[in-house]
Amino acid sequence: MKLLVISHACLTPVNQSFFADIERMAGWSISILLPSVWNTAYKSEFVVERGGGFKGAIHALPVWKPGSVPLHVYKDTLTKLLKAEQPDVIYMHHEPYGFATFQVYLANRLTLRCPIGFYAAQNIAKSYPFPIEALESAVLKSSSFAFPVTEGALSVLRSKGYTGAAEVLPLAIDQGVYYPKKDWATDQRARLGIAPSEFIVGYLGRFVEEKGIGTLMRALASIKQEPWRCVLVGTGPFEAELRAQAQDLGIAERIIFPGYVPHEEAPGWLSLFDVLMLPSETRRAWKEQFGRVITEANACGTVVIGSDSGEIPNVLRDTGGGVIFPEGNVEELAKAIVAMLHDPAERERLAKRGEESVREKYGQAHLVSRFIHLIEQAARVRSGAPARS
């Protein structure tokens, strides 16, 4: 089996480990196409690196609009690449409405016409302006398979007319990377000057308003009498406002901003936190699509307090590794933090349950086997062999 993967996410080397596990488990020949340069809110420029044990070919090509998931396009027709690679199946690790997705689908139609499918996390049935909606419709009609990350994302695909094979495939956790790193956490606590008796409320991700960090600041300000410290790991356009808010609320000296940290350091920071916060708040055109940091934190033995925005409550109920509060509710969030602070036994119980659930349900080896099964089905349909149920 030859599989061609198109994935800007694989510019983060650890994300290549999913496909490395496919190489090991299925013995497939896998090639990855990705942008040669990519920009994000965390980092001004990503360049191509190999990681996660992946051994296949990596093709890095320049794109227009590097950093824009829906609008980036490769500066190449891609037909020569497809003819040279001759894959049996193509997997677009992209949403079906992306320009790059349609670009690869068009190149495949003009050349190999091999089975092709996509990834989907969009959990709101949005109407897009021309030509995006027309391109998305063409992709849905031409796809042999799809990997939505949640039932909500699958429901959106079906509402838009997708009738093909689909497997709900949550975002996987590489347990060789995400596990409790207690020694690192102990050393980091000391480096940050946080006393052993202080309760660490943590956040890791983008600093944007819809992530609800402003609500977290107000909740923390309402419990100043408690022995907490807050560590906000990440960066983004909302950072200046957060710093000003902390100053106005009189809690600035208790907030630590480590800034952007490399992806490989995330498990250490998650292990440092006594509780991870994910207080996301729904907007008209956005609600939390999965909350991958929930499963990452649980894998590191950390309990999560999450809002009821989008998929957060579904993931938390599935892992059992945390508690849910009504989004935007300062009082209820403060109560949840205080409850975790004063009940270490309950915190430990939830963290242990979350860690066990993530290992069982979100472990990469388990999800890789499901990915392999659907890809093999697509290849059998192409070859004319009977598909197994």
PyMOL commands that set and color helices and strands:
alter all, ss='L'
color gray80, all
select helices_A, chain A and resi 8-11+13-26+79-85+99-110+132-142+151-159+182-192+209-211+213-221+239-248+252-254+263-272+292-299+312-319+330-342+344-361+364-383
alter helices_A, ss='H'
color red, helices_A
select strands_A, chain A and resi 2-6+29-35+37-38+46-47+57-61+63-64+73-74+89-92+116-120+145-148+165-166+199-206+228-235+255-259+275-278+303-307+322-325
alter strands_A, ss='S'
color yellow, strands_A
deselect
rebuild
show_as cartoon
